[in-house]
């Protein structure tokens, strides 16, 4: 049985992957966050390269019935996929498999966290990435202890911890 922190971390990683490839986030969830714009133009199946058609093959028979926004998201994700190295594709497949194993609640939480992350300033995003890199360098035992300490802390202790951390980052 895995620790709750591992599941949460996996959910965040999966959300980052899914959002970047636009596979897991439904169009209607993303459309409500976007400013009003012109309706996207449909993508003609015959305008896709042979490699793009091969990746999107399972959509081929119903491509013209898909909403234009979904077509564009799929093409964008496919082009990104085709630009990846074999190692990057392997990692992406592993992340997507983990995403598929998450419960709907875990996926929703990951999406919420991704949206919160996207609302941060570039400097705040950089600090989040640095914190994550630092966390990944810890041993599994150090991570477990840190998670336990955070989970057992009172709201006041958590707030003090965050304030000290902010001061260290500024100073």
Number of C-alpha atoms within 10 A of each C-alpha: 3 6 9 10 14 12 14 16 13 18 25 21 18 26 29 20 19 21 19 14 21 21 17 17 17 12 14 10 10 12 12 9 9 8 7 8 7 6 8 12 11 16 18 11 16 8 9 13 10 11 12 19 17 13 16 17 13 10 16 13 9 9 18 14 11 13 14 17 17 19 22 17 17 19 20 16 19 20 16 13 17 13 11 12 9 11 9 12 15 12 12 18 13 13 20 19 12 16 24 13 12 17 11 11 9 18 21 15 16 25 22 14 16 18 16 10 15 12 11 12 10 11 9 13 14 12 13 14 12 12 12 12 11 10 14 11 11 12 10 11 9 12 16 15 12 14 15 12 12 14 12 11 13 11 11 9 12 15 12 12 13 12 12 12 12 11 9 9 9 7 6
